[in-house]
Amino acid sequence: MAVPKRKVSKARRDKRRSSVWKLDAPALTKCSNCGELKAPHKVCKACGYYKGVEVISKQA
């Protein structure tokens, strides 16, 4: 049966555990047409524009 050769120090153990389980905040950019926050490379849900072109027609 495999047994660790040396004790893993607290610092080494904690370094390994530190950033693995943290979630990243979702990336958001401003829409060039209306200024709403949207996910990059996606159609804006507020106005329906993507790269200055109307992709989805939205009724106000």
C-alpha distance matrix in Angstrom:
0.0 3.8 6.4 10.1 12.2 15.3 16.7 18.3 22.0 24.0 26.3 23.6 22.0 25.6 26.7 24.1 25.1 28.8 30.4 27.9 29.3 33.0 35.4 38.2 41.8 43.4 45.7 49.3 52.5 56.2 58.1 60.8 63.3 63.1 60.8 58.3 54.6 52.7 49.5 49.9 50.8 51.8 55.2 56.6 56.7 59.7 62.1 60.5 60.8 58.4 59.3 62.9 63.4 63.8 61.2 61.6 65.0 64.9 67.9 68.7
3.8 0.0 3.8 6.8 9.1 12.2 13.8 15.0 18.8 21.0 23.0 20.2 18.8 22.5 23.3 20.8 22.2 25.8 27.3 25.1 26.8 30.4 32.9 35.5 39.2 40.9 43.0 46.7 49.8 53.5 55.5 58.1 60.7 60.6 58.2 55.9 52.1 50.3 47.1 47.3 48.3 49.5 53.0 54.3 54.6 57.6 59.9 58.4 58.5 56.0 56.8 60.4 61.0 61.7 59.2 59.7 63.1 63.0 66.1 66.8
6.4 3.8 0.0 3.8 6.3 8.9 10.3 12.2 15.8 18.1 20.4 17.9 16.7 20.4 21.6 19.5 20.8 24.4 26.4 24.5 26.2 29.7 32.5 35.2 38.8 40.9 43.0 46.7 49.8 53.4 55.7 58.3 61.0 60.7 58.1 55.8 52.0 50.5 47.4 47.7 49.0 50.3 53.8 54.8 55.1 57.9 60.3 59.1 59.2 56.7 57.4 61.0 61.8 62.5 60.1 60.6 64.0 63.7 66.7 67.2
10.1 6.8 3.8 0.0 3.8 5.6 7.1 8.6 12.3 14.9 16.8 14.3 13.5 17.3 18.3 16.5 18.2 21.5 23.7 22.3 24.2 27.4 30.5 32.9 36.6 38.8 40.8 44.5 47.5 51.1 53.6 56.0 58.9 58.6 55.8 53.7 49.9 48.6 45.5 45.7 47.2 48.6 52.1 53.1 53.5 56.2 58.6 57.5 57.4 54.9 55.5 59.0 60.1 60.8 58.7 59.2 62.6 62.3 65.3 65.6
12.2 9.1 6.3 3.8 0.0 3.8 7.1 9.3 12.5 15.8 17.4 15.0 15.1 18.9 19.5 18.2 20.4 23.4 25.6 24.6 26.8 29.8 33.0 35.2 38.9 41.2 42.9 46.6 49.4 53.1 55.6 57.9 60.9 60.7 57.9 55.9 52.1 50.9 47.8 47.8 49.3 50.9 54.5 55.5 56.1 58.7 61.0 59.9 59.7 57.1 57.4 61.0 62.2 63.1 61.1 61.8 65.2 64.9 67.9 68.2
15.3 12.2 8.9 5.6 3.8 0.0 3.8 6.3 9.0 12.5 14.1 12.2 12.6 16.2 17.0 16.4 18.5 21.2 23.8 23.2 25.4 28.2 31.5 33.7 37.3 39.8 41.5 45.1 48.0 51.6 54.3 56.6 59.6 59.3 56.3 54.4 50.7 49.6 46.8 46.8 48.6 50.2 53.8 54.5 55.1 57.5 60.0 59.1 58.8 56.3 56.6 60.0 61.4 62.4 60.5 61.2 64.5 64.0 67.0 67.1
16.7 13.8 10.3 7.1 7.1 3.8 0.0 3.8 6.1 9.2 11.5 10.2 10.0 13.4 14.9 14.5 16.1 18.7 21.7 21.3 23.2 25.8 29.3 31.7 35.1 37.9 39.8 43.3 46.3 49.8 52.6 55.0 58.0 57.4 54.4 52.4 48.6 47.8 45.1 45.4 47.4 48.8 52.3 52.8 53.3 55.6 58.2 57.5 57.3 55.0 55.4 58.8 60.2 61.0 59.2 59.7 62.9 62.2 65.1 65.0
18.3 15.0 12.2 8.6 9.3 6.3 3.8 0.0 3.8 6.6 8.4 6.5 6.4 9.9 11.1 10.8 12.6 15.1 17.9 17.7 19.8 22.3 25.8 28.0 31.5 34.2 36.0 39.6 42.5 46.0 48.9 51.3 54.2 53.7 50.7 48.7 45.0 44.2 41.4 41.7 43.7 45.2 48.7 49.2 49.7 52.0 54.5 53.9 53.7 51.3 51.7 55.1 56.6 57.4 55.7 56.2 59.4 58.7 61.6 61.5
22.0 18.8 15.8 12.3 12.5 9.0 6.1 3.8 0.0 3.8 5.4 5.3 6.1 8.5 10.0 10.9 12.5 14.2 17.4 18.0 19.9 21.9 25.6 27.6 30.9 33.9 35.6 39.0 41.9 45.3 48.3 50.7 53.7 53.0 49.8 48.0 44.3 43.8 41.3 41.6 43.9 45.4 48.8 49.0 49.6 51.7 54.2 53.9 53.6 51.3 51.6 54.8 56.6 57.4 55.9 56.5 59.5 58.7 61.4 61.1
24.0 21.0 18.1 14.9 15.8 12.5 9.2 6.6 3.8 0.0 3.8 5.5 5.0 5.9 8.4 9.9 10.5 11.7 15.3 16.2 17.6 19.3 23.1 25.3 28.4 31.6 33.5 36.7 39.7 43.0 46.1 48.6 51.4 50.6 47.3 45.4 41.8 41.5 39.2 39.8 42.2 43.6 46.9 46.8 47.3 49.2 51.9 51.7 51.5 49.5 49.9 53.0 54.8 55.5 54.1 54.4 57.3 56.3 58.9 58.5
26.3 23.0 20.4 16.8 17.4 14.1 11.5 8.4 5.4 3.8 0.0 3.8 5.5 5.2 6.0 8.6 9.9 10.2 13.5 15.1 16.9 18.2 21.9 23.6 26.6 29.8 31.4 34.6 37.4 40.7 43.8 46.1 49.2 48.4 45.1 43.4 39.8 39.6 37.3 37.6 40.1 41.7 45.0 45.0 45.7 47.5 50.1 49.9 49.5 47.4 47.5 50.6 52.6 53.5 52.2 52.8 55.6 54.7 57.5 56.9
23.6 20.2 17.9 14.3 15.0 12.2 10.2 6.5 5.3 5.5 3.8 0.0 3.8 5.5 5.1 6.4 8.8 10.0 12.8 13.6 16.1 17.8 21.3 23.0 26.4 29.3 30.7 34.2 36.9 40.4 43.4 45.6 48.7 48.2 45.0 43.3 39.6 39.0 36.5 36.6 38.8 40.5 44.0 44.3 45.0 47.1 49.5 49.1 48.6 46.3 46.5 49.7 51.5 52.5 51.0 51.7 54.8 54.1 57.0 56.7
22.0 18.8 16.7 13.5 15.1 12.6 10.0 6.4 6.1 5.0 5.5 3.8 0.0 3.8 5.5 5.3 6.4 8.7 11.8 11.9 13.8 16.0 19.6 21.9 25.2 28.1 30.0 33.5 36.5 40.0 42.8 45.4 48.2 47.6 44.5 42.5 38.7 38.1 35.5 36.0 38.2 39.6 43.0 43.2 43.7 45.9 48.5 48.0 47.8 45.7 46.1 49.4 50.9 51.7 50.1 50.5 53.5 52.7 55.5 55.3
25.6 22.5 20.4 17.3 18.9 16.2 13.4 9.9 8.5 5.9 5.2 5.5 3.8 0.0 3.8 5.3 5.0 5.8 9.4 10.5 11.9 13.5 17.3 19.4 22.5 25.7 27.6 30.9 33.9 37.2 40.2 42.8 45.6 44.8 41.6 39.6 36.0 35.6 33.2 33.9 36.4 37.7 40.9 40.9 41.4 43.3 46.0 45.7 45.6 43.6 44.1 47.1 48.9 49.6 48.1 48.5 51.4 50.4 53.1 52.7
26.7 23.3 21.6 18.3 19.5 17.0 14.9 11.1 10.0 8.4 6.0 5.1 5.5 3.8 0.0 3.8 5.5 5.3 7.8 9.4 11.9 13.0 16.5 18.0 21.3 24.3 25.8 29.2 31.9 35.4 38.4 40.7 43.7 43.1 39.9 38.2 34.5 34.0 31.6 31.8 34.2 35.8 39.2 39.3 40.1 42.1 44.5 44.2 43.8 41.5 41.8 44.9 46.7 47.7 46.3 47.0 49.9 49.2 52.0 51.6
24.1 20.8 19.5 16.5 18.2 16.4 14.5 10.8 10.9 9.9 8.6 6.4 5.3 5.3 3.8 0.0 3.8 5.7 7.4 7.4 10.2 12.2 15.6 17.4 21.0 23.6 25.3 28.8 31.8 35.3 38.1 40.5 43.5 43.0 40.0 38.1 34.3 33.4 30.7 31.0 33.1 34.6 38.1 38.5 39.2 41.4 43.8 43.2 42.9 40.6 41.0 44.3 45.8 46.7 45.1 45.7 48.8 48.2 51.1 51.0
25.1 22.2 20.8 18.2 20.4 18.5 16.1 12.6 12.5 10.5 9.9 8.8 6.4 5.0 5.5 3.8 0.0 3.8 6.1 5.8 7.4 9.7 13.2 15.7 19.1 21.9 24.0 27.5 30.7 34.1 36.9 39.6 42.3 41.5 38.6 36.4 32.6 31.9 29.4 30.1 32.4 33.5 36.8 37.0 37.4 39.5 42.2 41.7 41.7 39.7 40.4 43.5 45.0 45.6 43.9 44.2 47.2 46.4 49.1 48.9
28.8 25.8 24.4 21.5 23.4 21.2 18.7 15.1 14.2 11.7 10.2 10.0 8.7 5.8 5.3 5.7 3.8 0.0 3.8 5.9 7.3 8.0 11.7 13.6 16.7 19.9 21.8 25.1 28.2 31.5 34.5 37.1 39.9 39.0 35.9 33.9 30.2 29.8 27.5 28.2 30.8 32.0 35.2 35.1 35.6 37.5 40.2 40.0 39.8 37.9 38.4 41.5 43.2 43.8 42.5 42.8 45.6 44.7 47.4 47.0
30.4 27.3 26.4 23.7 25.6 23.8 21.7 17.9 17.4 15.3 13.5 12.8 11.8 9.4 7.8 7.4 6.1 3.8 0.0 3.8 5.7 5.6 8.8 10.2 13.6 16.5 18.3 21.7 24.8 28.2 31.1 33.7 36.5 35.8 32.8 30.8 27.0 26.4 23.9 24.5 27.0 28.3 31.6 31.7 32.3 34.3 36.9 36.5 36.3 34.2 34.7 37.8 39.5 40.2 38.8 39.3 42.2 41.4 44.2 43.9
27.9 25.1 24.5 22.3 24.6 23.2 21.3 17.7 18.0 16.2 15.1 13.6 11.9 10.5 9.4 7.4 5.8 5.9 3.8 0.0 3.8 5.8 8.5 10.7 14.4 16.7 18.8 22.4 25.6 29.1 31.7 34.4 37.1 36.5 33.7 31.5 27.7 26.6 23.9 24.5 26.7 27.8 31.1 31.5 32.0 34.4 36.9 36.2 36.1 34.0 34.8 38.0 39.4 39.9 38.2 38.6 41.6 41.0 43.9 43.9
29.3 26.8 26.2 24.2 26.8 25.4 23.2 19.8 19.9 17.6 16.9 16.1 13.8 11.9 11.9 10.2 7.4 7.3 5.7 3.8 0.0 3.8 6.5 9.7 13.0 15.5 18.2 21.5 25.0 28.4 30.9 33.9 36.2 35.3 32.6 30.1 26.4 25.4 22.9 24.2 26.5 27.1 30.2 30.3 30.4 32.7 35.4 34.9 35.3 33.5 34.6 37.6 38.9 39.1 37.3 37.4 40.3 39.3 42.0 41.9
33.0 30.4 29.7 27.4 29.8 28.2 25.8 22.3 21.9 19.3 18.2 17.8 16.0 13.5 13.0 12.2 9.7 8.0 5.6 5.8 3.8 0.0 3.8 6.6 9.6 12.6 15.2 18.4 21.8 25.1 27.8 30.8 33.2 32.2 29.3 26.9 23.2 22.6 20.4 21.7 24.3 25.0 28.0 27.8 28.0 30.0 32.8 32.6 32.8 31.1 32.1 35.0 36.5 36.7 35.3 35.3 38.1 37.0 39.6 39.3
35.4 32.9 32.5 30.5 33.0 31.5 29.3 25.8 25.6 23.1 21.9 21.3 19.6 17.3 16.5 15.6 13.2 11.7 8.8 8.5 6.5 3.8 0.0 3.8 6.6 9.1 12.1 15.2 18.8 22.0 24.5 27.6 29.9 28.9 26.2 23.6 19.9 19.0 16.8 18.3 21.0 21.4 24.3 24.1 24.2 26.3 29.1 28.8 29.1 27.6 28.8 31.6 33.0 33.1 31.6 31.5 34.3 33.2 35.9 35.7
38.2 35.5 35.2 32.9 35.2 33.7 31.7 28.0 27.6 25.3 23.6 23.0 21.9 19.4 18.0 17.4 15.7 13.6 10.2 10.7 9.7 6.6 3.8 0.0 3.8 6.3 8.6 11.9 15.3 18.7 21.3 24.2 26.7 25.9 23.1 20.8 17.0 16.3 14.0 15.2 18.1 18.8 21.8 21.6 22.1 24.1 26.7 26.4 26.4 24.7 25.6 28.4 30.0 30.4 29.1 29.4 32.1 31.2 34.0 33.7
41.8 39.2 38.8 36.6 38.9 37.3 35.1 31.5 30.9 28.4 26.6 26.4 25.2 22.5 21.3 21.0 19.1 16.7 13.6 14.4 13.0 9.6 6.6 3.8 0.0 3.8 6.4 8.9 12.5 15.6 18.3 21.4 23.7 22.6 19.7 17.3 13.6 13.2 11.6 13.3 16.6 16.9 19.5 18.8 19.2 20.9 23.5 23.7 23.7 22.4 23.5 26.0 27.7 27.9 26.9 26.9 29.4 28.2 30.9 30.4
43.4 40.9 40.9 38.8 41.2 39.8 37.9 34.2 33.9 31.6 29.8 29.3 28.1 25.7 24.3 23.6 21.9 19.9 16.5 16.7 15.5 12.6 9.1 6.3 3.8 0.0 3.8 6.3 10.0 13.2 15.5 18.7 20.8 20.0 17.4 15.0 11.2 10.0 7.9 9.9 13.0 13.1 15.8 15.3 15.9 17.9 20.4 20.2 20.2 18.8 20.1 22.7 24.2 24.3 23.2 23.3 25.9 24.9 27.8 27.6
45.7 43.0 43.0 40.8 42.9 41.5 39.8 36.0 35.6 33.5 31.4 30.7 30.0 27.6 25.8 25.3 24.0 21.8 18.3 18.8 18.2 15.2 12.1 8.6 6.4 3.8 0.0 3.8 6.9 10.5 12.9 15.7 18.3 17.9 15.2 13.4 9.7 8.5 6.3 7.1 10.6 11.5 14.3 13.8 15.3 17.1 19.0 18.8 18.2 16.5 17.2 19.9 21.7 22.3 21.5 22.2 24.8 24.1 27.1 26.9
49.3 46.7 46.7 44.5 46.6 45.1 43.3 39.6 39.0 36.7 34.6 34.2 33.5 30.9 29.2 28.8 27.5 25.1 21.7 22.4 21.5 18.4 15.2 11.9 8.9 6.3 3.8 0.0 3.8 7.0 9.4 12.5 14.9 14.2 11.5 9.6 6.0 5.4 4.9 6.3 10.0 10.3 12.3 11.1 12.7 13.9 15.8 16.1 15.5 14.2 15.1 17.3 19.3 19.7 19.4 19.8 22.1 21.2 24.0 23.6
52.5 49.8 49.8 47.5 49.4 48.0 46.3 42.5 41.9 39.7 37.4 36.9 36.5 33.9 31.9 31.8 30.7 28.2 24.8 25.6 25.0 21.8 18.8 15.3 12.5 10.0 6.9 3.8 0.0 3.8 6.5 9.0 11.8 11.6 8.8 8.2 5.4 5.5 6.2 5.9 9.4 10.1 11.5 10.1 12.5 13.1 14.2 14.7 13.4 12.1 12.3 14.2 16.7 17.6 17.9 18.8 20.8 20.1 23.0 22.4
56.2 53.5 53.4 51.1 53.1 51.6 49.8 46.0 45.3 43.0 40.7 40.4 40.0 37.2 35.4 35.3 34.1 31.5 28.2 29.1 28.4 25.1 22.0 18.7 15.6 13.2 10.5 7.0 3.8 0.0 3.8 6.2 8.7 8.1 5.1 5.4 4.6 6.1 8.5 8.6 11.3 11.3 11.5 9.2 11.7 11.2 12.0 13.2 11.8 11.4 11.5 12.5 15.2 15.9 16.9 17.6 19.1 18.1 20.7 19.8
58.1 55.5 55.7 53.6 55.6 54.3 52.6 48.9 48.3 46.1 43.8 43.4 42.8 40.2 38.4 38.1 36.9 34.5 31.1 31.7 30.9 27.8 24.5 21.3 18.3 15.5 12.9 9.4 6.5 3.8 0.0 3.8 5.4 5.7 4.6 5.3 6.1 6.4 9.0 8.9 10.4 9.8 9.0 6.6 9.6 9.0 8.8 9.9 8.1 8.2 8.7 9.1 11.7 12.2 13.4 14.2 15.6 14.9 17.7 17.1
60.8 58.1 58.3 56.0 57.9 56.6 55.0 51.3 50.7 48.6 46.1 45.6 45.4 42.8 40.7 40.5 39.6 37.1 33.7 34.4 33.9 30.8 27.6 24.2 21.4 18.7 15.7 12.5 9.0 6.2 3.8 0.0 3.8 6.1 5.9 8.4 9.7 10.1 12.2 11.2 12.0 12.1 11.0 9.3 12.6 11.7 10.3 11.3 8.5 8.4 7.4 7.0 10.4 11.8 13.8 15.3 16.3 16.2 18.8 18.2
63.3 60.7 61.0 58.9 60.9 59.6 58.0 54.2 53.7 51.4 49.2 48.7 48.2 45.6 43.7 43.5 42.3 39.9 36.5 37.1 36.2 33.2 29.9 26.7 23.7 20.8 18.3 14.9 11.8 8.7 5.4 3.8 0.0 3.8 6.1 8.4 10.9 11.3 14.0 13.6 14.0 13.1 11.0 8.9 11.5 9.8 7.7 9.3 6.9 8.5 8.5 6.6 9.2 9.6 12.3 13.2 13.5 13.1 15.4 14.8
63.1 60.6 60.7 58.6 60.7 59.3 57.4 53.7 53.0 50.6 48.4 48.2 47.6 44.8 43.1 43.0 41.5 39.0 35.8 36.5 35.3 32.2 28.9 25.9 22.6 20.0 17.9 14.2 11.6 8.1 5.7 6.1 3.8 0.0 3.8 5.7 9.1 10.4 13.8 14.4 15.5 14.1 11.9 8.7 10.4 7.8 6.7 9.6 8.7 10.9 11.7 10.2 12.3 11.8 14.0 14.0 13.9 12.5 14.3 12.9
60.8 58.2 58.1 55.8 57.9 56.3 54.4 50.7 49.8 47.3 45.1 45.0 44.5 41.6 39.9 40.0 38.6 35.9 32.8 33.7 32.6 29.3 26.2 23.1 19.7 17.4 15.2 11.5 8.8 5.1 4.6 5.9 6.1 3.8 0.0 3.8 6.6 8.9 12.3 12.9 14.8 14.0 12.7 9.6 11.4 9.3 9.6 12.1 11.0 12.2 12.6 12.0 14.6 14.7 16.5 16.7 17.1 15.6 17.5 16.0
58.3 55.9 55.8 53.7 55.9 54.4 52.4 48.7 48.0 45.4 43.4 43.3 42.5 39.6 38.2 38.1 36.4 33.9 30.8 31.5 30.1 26.9 23.6 20.8 17.3 15.0 13.4 9.6 8.2 5.4 5.3 8.4 8.4 5.7 3.8 0.0 3.8 6.4 10.1 11.8 14.0 12.4 11.3 7.8 8.7 7.0 8.6 11.0 11.0 12.3 13.7 13.7 15.6 15.1 16.1 15.6 16.4 14.5 16.5 15.1
54.6 52.1 52.0 49.9 52.1 50.7 48.6 45.0 44.3 41.8 39.8 39.6 38.7 36.0 34.5 34.3 32.6 30.2 27.0 27.7 26.4 23.2 19.9 17.0 13.6 11.2 9.7 6.0 5.4 4.6 6.1 9.7 10.9 9.1 6.6 3.8 0.0 3.8 7.1 9.2 12.1 11.0 11.0 8.1 9.2 9.0 11.1 12.5 12.4 12.7 14.1 15.0 17.0 16.8 17.1 16.9 18.3 16.8 19.1 18.2
52.7 50.3 50.5 48.6 50.9 49.6 47.8 44.2 43.8 41.5 39.6 39.0 38.1 35.6 34.0 33.4 31.9 29.8 26.4 26.6 25.4 22.6 19.0 16.3 13.2 10.0 8.5 5.4 5.5 6.1 6.4 10.1 11.3 10.4 8.9 6.4 3.8 0.0 3.8 6.3 8.8 7.3 7.8 5.8 7.4 8.7 10.6 10.8 10.8 10.4 12.2 13.9 15.3 15.1 14.7 14.7 16.8 15.8 18.7 18.5
49.5 47.1 47.4 45.5 47.8 46.8 45.1 41.4 41.3 39.2 37.3 36.5 35.5 33.2 31.6 30.7 29.4 27.5 23.9 23.9 22.9 20.4 16.8 14.0 11.6 7.9 6.3 4.9 6.2 8.5 9.0 12.2 14.0 13.8 12.3 10.1 7.1 3.8 0.0 3.8 6.5 5.8 8.1 7.8 9.5 11.8 13.4 12.7 12.4 10.9 12.6 15.1 16.3 16.4 15.4 15.9 18.6 18.1 21.3 21.6
49.9 47.3 47.7 45.7 47.8 46.8 45.4 41.7 41.6 39.8 37.6 36.6 36.0 33.9 31.8 31.0 30.1 28.2 24.5 24.5 24.2 21.7 18.3 15.2 13.3 9.9 7.1 6.3 5.9 8.6 8.9 11.2 13.6 14.4 12.9 11.8 9.2 6.3 3.8 0.0 3.8 5.5 8.4 9.1 11.8 13.9 14.6 13.5 12.2 9.8 10.5 13.5 15.0 16.0 15.2 16.5 19.4 19.6 23.0 23.4
50.8 48.3 49.0 47.2 49.3 48.6 47.4 43.7 43.9 42.2 40.1 38.8 38.2 36.4 34.2 33.1 32.4 30.8 27.0 26.7 26.5 24.3 21.0 18.1 16.6 13.0 10.6 10.0 9.4 11.3 10.4 12.0 14.0 15.5 14.8 14.0 12.1 8.8 6.5 3.8 0.0 3.8 7.0 9.2 12.1 14.6 14.6 12.6 11.0 7.9 8.7 12.2 12.9 14.1 12.8 14.7 18.0 18.8 22.5 23.5
51.8 49.5 50.3 48.6 50.9 50.2 48.8 45.2 45.4 43.6 41.7 40.5 39.6 37.7 35.8 34.6 33.5 32.0 28.3 27.8 27.1 25.0 21.4 18.8 16.9 13.1 11.5 10.3 10.1 11.3 9.8 12.1 13.1 14.1 14.0 12.4 11.0 7.3 5.8 5.5 3.8 0.0 3.8 6.3 8.7 11.6 11.9 9.6 9.0 6.9 9.3 12.0 12.1 12.3 10.5 11.7 15.0 15.6 19.2 20.4
55.2 53.0 53.8 52.1 54.5 53.8 52.3 48.7 48.8 46.9 45.0 44.0 43.0 40.9 39.2 38.1 36.8 35.2 31.6 31.1 30.2 28.0 24.3 21.8 19.5 15.8 14.3 12.3 11.5 11.5 9.0 11.0 11.0 11.9 12.7 11.3 11.0 7.8 8.1 8.4 7.0 3.8 0.0 3.8 6.2 8.9 8.5 5.9 5.8 4.9 8.4 10.1 9.6 9.0 7.4 8.1 11.2 11.9 15.6 16.9
56.6 54.3 54.8 53.1 55.5 54.5 52.8 49.2 49.0 46.8 45.0 44.3 43.2 40.9 39.3 38.5 37.0 35.1 31.7 31.5 30.3 27.8 24.1 21.6 18.8 15.3 13.8 11.1 10.1 9.2 6.6 9.3 8.9 8.7 9.6 7.8 8.1 5.8 7.8 9.1 9.2 6.3 3.8 0.0 3.8 5.5 5.8 5.0 5.6 6.5 9.6 10.4 10.7 9.6 9.2 9.0 11.1 10.6 13.9 14.4
56.7 54.6 55.1 53.5 56.1 55.1 53.3 49.7 49.6 47.3 45.7 45.0 43.7 41.4 40.1 39.2 37.4 35.6 32.3 32.0 30.4 28.0 24.2 22.1 19.2 15.9 15.3 12.7 12.5 11.7 9.6 12.6 11.5 10.4 11.4 8.7 9.2 7.4 9.5 11.8 12.1 8.7 6.2 3.8 0.0 3.8 5.9 5.6 8.1 9.8 13.2 13.7 13.4 11.4 10.5 8.9 10.5 9.0 12.0 12.6
59.7 57.6 57.9 56.2 58.7 57.5 55.6 52.0 51.7 49.2 47.5 47.1 45.9 43.3 42.1 41.4 39.5 37.5 34.3 34.4 32.7 30.0 26.3 24.1 20.9 17.9 17.1 13.9 13.1 11.2 9.0 11.7 9.8 7.8 9.3 7.0 9.0 8.7 11.8 13.9 14.6 11.6 8.9 5.5 3.8 0.0 3.8 6.1 8.4 11.0 14.0 13.5 13.7 11.5 11.8 10.0 10.4 8.0 10.3 9.9
62.1 59.9 60.3 58.6 61.0 60.0 58.2 54.5 54.2 51.9 50.1 49.5 48.5 46.0 44.5 43.8 42.2 40.2 36.9 36.9 35.4 32.8 29.1 26.7 23.5 20.4 19.0 15.8 14.2 12.0 8.8 10.3 7.7 6.7 9.6 8.6 11.1 10.6 13.4 14.6 14.6 11.9 8.5 5.8 5.9 3.8 0.0 3.8 5.7 9.1 11.8 10.6 10.5 8.1 9.3 7.9 7.8 6.2 8.9 9.1
60.5 58.4 59.1 57.5 59.9 59.1 57.5 53.9 53.9 51.7 49.9 49.1 48.0 45.7 44.2 43.2 41.7 40.0 36.5 36.2 34.9 32.6 28.8 26.4 23.7 20.2 18.8 16.1 14.7 13.2 9.9 11.3 9.3 9.6 12.1 11.0 12.5 10.8 12.7 13.5 12.6 9.6 5.9 5.0 5.6 6.1 3.8 0.0 3.8 6.8 10.3 9.7 8.5 5.9 5.8 4.6 6.1 6.3 10.0 11.4
60.8 58.5 59.2 57.4 59.7 58.8 57.3 53.7 53.6 51.5 49.5 48.6 47.8 45.6 43.8 42.9 41.7 39.8 36.3 36.1 35.3 32.8 29.1 26.4 23.7 20.2 18.2 15.5 13.4 11.8 8.1 8.5 6.9 8.7 11.0 11.0 12.4 10.8 12.4 12.2 11.0 9.0 5.8 5.6 8.1 8.4 5.7 3.8 0.0 3.8 6.6 6.0 5.4 4.4 5.5 6.8 8.4 9.4 12.8 13.9
58.4 56.0 56.7 54.9 57.1 56.3 55.0 51.3 51.3 49.5 47.4 46.3 45.7 43.6 41.5 40.6 39.7 37.9 34.2 34.0 33.5 31.1 27.6 24.7 22.4 18.8 16.5 14.2 12.1 11.4 8.2 8.4 8.5 10.9 12.2 12.3 12.7 10.4 10.9 9.8 7.9 6.9 4.9 6.5 9.8 11.0 9.1 6.8 3.8 0.0 3.8 5.4 5.4 6.4 6.5 9.0 11.5 12.9 16.5 17.7
59.3 56.8 57.4 55.5 57.4 56.6 55.4 51.7 51.6 49.9 47.5 46.5 46.1 44.1 41.8 41.0 40.4 38.4 34.7 34.8 34.6 32.1 28.8 25.6 23.5 20.1 17.2 15.1 12.3 11.5 8.7 7.4 8.5 11.7 12.6 13.7 14.1 12.2 12.6 10.5 8.7 9.3 8.4 9.6 13.2 14.0 11.8 10.3 6.6 3.8 0.0 3.8 5.6 8.4 9.4 12.4 14.5 16.0 19.4 20.3
62.9 60.4 61.0 59.0 61.0 60.0 58.8 55.1 54.8 53.0 50.6 49.7 49.4 47.1 44.9 44.3 43.5 41.5 37.8 38.0 37.6 35.0 31.6 28.4 26.0 22.7 19.9 17.3 14.2 12.5 9.1 7.0 6.6 10.2 12.0 13.7 15.0 13.9 15.1 13.5 12.2 12.0 10.1 10.4 13.7 13.5 10.6 9.7 6.0 5.4 3.8 0.0 3.8 6.7 9.2 11.8 13.0 14.5 17.4 18.2
63.4 61.0 61.8 60.1 62.2 61.4 60.2 56.6 56.6 54.8 52.6 51.5 50.9 48.9 46.7 45.8 45.0 43.2 39.5 39.4 38.9 36.5 33.0 30.0 27.7 24.2 21.7 19.3 16.7 15.2 11.7 10.4 9.2 12.3 14.6 15.6 17.0 15.3 16.3 15.0 12.9 12.1 9.6 10.7 13.4 13.7 10.5 8.5 5.4 5.4 5.6 3.8 0.0 3.8 6.1 9.2 10.5 12.8 15.9 17.4
63.8 61.7 62.5 60.8 63.1 62.4 61.0 57.4 57.4 55.5 53.5 52.5 51.7 49.6 47.7 46.7 45.6 43.8 40.2 39.9 39.1 36.7 33.1 30.4 27.9 24.3 22.3 19.7 17.6 15.9 12.2 11.8 9.6 11.8 14.7 15.1 16.8 15.1 16.4 16.0 14.1 12.3 9.0 9.6 11.4 11.5 8.1 5.9 4.4 6.4 8.4 6.7 3.8 0.0 3.8 5.8 6.7 9.2 12.3 14.2
61.2 59.2 60.1 58.7 61.1 60.5 59.2 55.7 55.9 54.1 52.2 51.0 50.1 48.1 46.3 45.1 43.9 42.5 38.8 38.2 37.3 35.3 31.6 29.1 26.9 23.2 21.5 19.4 17.9 16.9 13.4 13.8 12.3 14.0 16.5 16.1 17.1 14.7 15.4 15.2 12.8 10.5 7.4 9.2 10.5 11.8 9.3 5.8 5.5 6.5 9.4 9.2 6.1 3.8 0.0 3.8 6.6 9.5 13.0 15.5
61.6 59.7 60.6 59.2 61.8 61.2 59.7 56.2 56.5 54.4 52.8 51.7 50.5 48.5 47.0 45.7 44.2 42.8 39.3 38.6 37.4 35.3 31.5 29.4 26.9 23.3 22.2 19.8 18.8 17.6 14.2 15.3 13.2 14.0 16.7 15.6 16.9 14.7 15.9 16.5 14.7 11.7 8.1 9.0 8.9 10.0 7.9 4.6 6.8 9.0 12.4 11.8 9.2 5.8 3.8 0.0 3.8 6.3 9.9 12.6
65.0 63.1 64.0 62.6 65.2 64.5 62.9 59.4 59.5 57.3 55.6 54.8 53.5 51.4 49.9 48.8 47.2 45.6 42.2 41.6 40.3 38.1 34.3 32.1 29.4 25.9 24.8 22.1 20.8 19.1 15.6 16.3 13.5 13.9 17.1 16.4 18.3 16.8 18.6 19.4 18.0 15.0 11.2 11.1 10.5 10.4 7.8 6.1 8.4 11.5 14.5 13.0 10.5 6.7 6.6 3.8 0.0 3.8 6.7 9.8
64.9 63.0 63.7 62.3 64.9 64.0 62.2 58.7 58.7 56.3 54.7 54.1 52.7 50.4 49.2 48.2 46.4 44.7 41.4 41.0 39.3 37.0 33.2 31.2 28.2 24.9 24.1 21.2 20.1 18.1 14.9 16.2 13.1 12.5 15.6 14.5 16.8 15.8 18.1 19.6 18.8 15.6 11.9 10.6 9.0 8.0 6.2 6.3 9.4 12.9 16.0 14.5 12.8 9.2 9.5 6.3 3.8 0.0 3.8 6.4
67.9 66.1 66.7 65.3 67.9 67.0 65.1 61.6 61.4 58.9 57.5 57.0 55.5 53.1 52.0 51.1 49.1 47.4 44.2 43.9 42.0 39.6 35.9 34.0 30.9 27.8 27.1 24.0 23.0 20.7 17.7 18.8 15.4 14.3 17.5 16.5 19.1 18.7 21.3 23.0 22.5 19.2 15.6 13.9 12.0 10.3 8.9 10.0 12.8 16.5 19.4 17.4 15.9 12.3 13.0 9.9 6.7 3.8 0.0 3.8
68.7 66.8 67.2 65.6 68.2 67.1 65.0 61.5 61.1 58.5 56.9 56.7 55.3 52.7 51.6 51.0 48.9 47.0 43.9 43.9 41.9 39.3 35.7 33.7 30.4 27.6 26.9 23.6 22.4 19.8 17.1 18.2 14.8 12.9 16.0 15.1 18.2 18.5 21.6 23.4 23.5 20.4 16.9 14.4 12.6 9.9 9.1 11.4 13.9 17.7 20.3 18.2 17.4 14.2 15.5 12.6 9.8 6.4 3.8 0.0
